[in-house]
Amino acid sequence: MSNALLILALVFVGLFVIFSMMIVQEVSKRGVKINFVLLRLYLIKYISQYKQITLKETGKTGPLYYPCIVSVNLALVLAIAGLVLRLL
């Protein structure tokens, strides 16, 4: 059971990477200069900027924001649950 949770956590990490790269691409299209050298450090900033930009444009949060946030949170919860079950 713990292995299944850890594998599922890795799947959600992969989804987070995909969604975050899509967000970086969208932010870049809207004129924000992307620092690719320090992308890992600025990723949270770009996700926040995506939310702000899409709220200004449409009045709603962009369609990539919540799947990105949910996937990273599920990955964290599943990884912790998998490690706890492994220790028991």
N, C-alpha and C positions, 0 to 999 in steps of 0.2 A: 504494500500500500504506500509506503514512504517513497519508493522509487517512482511510482506513478505520479505522486504529487510533485516530486522534483522534476520529472520530465514535463509535466504540465506547466510548471513554473518556467522552465526553459522556453516552452512554446510562447508563453505570454511575454517573456523578455524579447523574443524575436519579433512579436507583434509590436511591442513598444518601440523597438528599433525602426521597424518599417513605418509606423505612424509618425515617429519623431522626424525621420528623414523627409517624409511627405510634408510635414509642417515646416521644416527648414526650407524646403523648395518653395512653398507658398509664401513664406515671409520674404524670401529672396526675390520672388516675382513682384512683390509690392514695394521694393526699393530699399529694404534693409540690407546693409552690407554684412555678409556672413564671414566670420573668422573661422576658416576651416582648420587652422592649426590648433586652436583652443576650442573646438566644437563641443567636446565633452563637457567642458566647464561652463560654456554658454548655453547649453541645450535648454535648461530650465528657463533662462531669460528669453530664448526664442519662442518657446511654447507660450509663455506669458504674453509676449508681443503679438503672437498669432491670435490669442484670445482678444486682446485689446483692439487690434486692427479689424477683426471680423465683427466685433461689437459695434465699432464706429461705422463700418460699411453697411451692415445689414440690420443691426439692432439685435442680432442673435449671436451666440457663440458659434464658431465655425464647426463643421461636421467632423473634423479630425481631433478636436480638443478632448472631448470626453472619452472616446475610445483609447486615446493615448494615456490619459490619466488612469482610467480603469485598468488597462493592461499592466501598467507598472505596479499598481497597488495589488492586483491579484497575484502577480509574480512574487511580490514580497510576502504576502500572506501564505501562499502555497509553499514557498521555499521554507519559511519558518515552520509551518505545519509538518512538512516532510522531514525536516531536520529533527524536530521534537519527537516525531514518531520513530525515527531511526534510533534516537537515544534511549527510548523506552524499551 
